[in-house]
Amino acid sequence: MRPGQKVVCVDDSVSSPELMWSIMLNFQQWVKKDVTYTIREILNNDDIVTGVLLKEVVNKPVYIKLLDKTQEPAFATFRFRELDEFEPIEAEAINSIEQLVEEINKL
């Protein structure tokens, strides 16, 4: 998984009442099974559990005791399946790539 990649949610379940309580406190928006999302950022969360932030779902930053820091709560990667689709490259990025290619060709 990497930023800009499309993923589909395969697991939006909540396995326990305790987890449901935590989700209700920390997430204003939750993912939905079978919906396609775009990865905005990947967080390794101090190697505890890798999570993803999504372009289509933005939550307010909260204090996460386990990490001892404030950040936007991330969704665990196991909740998603990667698709072979990526965001279209924006014109700005294309221009930067073209400029780099021109500079390399001058060498």
N, C-alpha and C positions, 0 to 999 in steps of 0.2 A: 504494500500500500504506500501511496505517496500523495502529497498535495496535488490537487487538480484532478485526481482520479475519481471516476464514478464508482460507487458501491451500492449494493442493494441490501436493505435490512432483512436479515433472515431470522432474527430473534429479538422481539420487543417485549418478551415476557419478564415478569418480576417473580422471583422464586420464593420470596418469604415476606411476611408482614413487615419485618424490620427493614428489608430492602425497599419496600414500597414507601415506608415512612421517610427514609433517607432520600429517595427520589423526589418525593413531594416537597421536601425541604430545600433541596438543592437544584432541581431542574424546573424551569418554568415551562419548557417544552421537552417532549419526549419523542423518540423515533417511532415510526410505524412500520410494521412488517410489510414486505413487498414493495416498499417505496424506494426509489433511487435517490441517492444523495451524492454530493460532491465533497471530497475531503478538503478541508481548509487548512488544517494543521495536524501534525501527529505529535503527541506528547508521550514521552517515555515514563513520566511519573516516577522518577527515581528508581526505575527498573522494578517497580511493584506490579504495575499492570499498564500495558501500553493502551492509550486511548486516542480517539480521533475527535477533532472538532469539525463540524460540518458547516458548509456555506448556508444551507437552507434552515439550519436550526442553531440559533444563537441564544445562549443562556447567560445570565449575569454571573460575574465572578463571585465565588464564595470561599470562605476559609475551609480548607480541607485538613483536618487534624492529622490524618495519617501521613500527609506530605509536609505538614507544618508550613503551609503557604496558602495564599489566596490566588485562585485561578478559576477560569471558566471550567465547570465540570465537563469531563470528556466521556465519550461513549466507548466502552470496551470493544476492541477490534473483533472479538468473537461474534459480535452482533451483526457483522456485515460479511458479504461475499464480494470480492473484487470483480469488476467488470473491465473489459478491454476497451473502455472509453475514457477519454480525458476531455477536459475543458478545451474549447478552441483557444489557440494561442492568440493573445491580443496583439494588435498592430504594433504597440510599443515594443513588445518582446521580439517580434519579427524584425523590426528595424534594428534593434540591438544585435541580433544574430547576424543580420546582413552586414552591419558595420564591422563586426569581428571577423567575418569571412573576408571582407575586403582588406582589412589590416593584415590578416594572415597571408593572403595572396601577394601582398606587397613585399613580404619577407623573402 
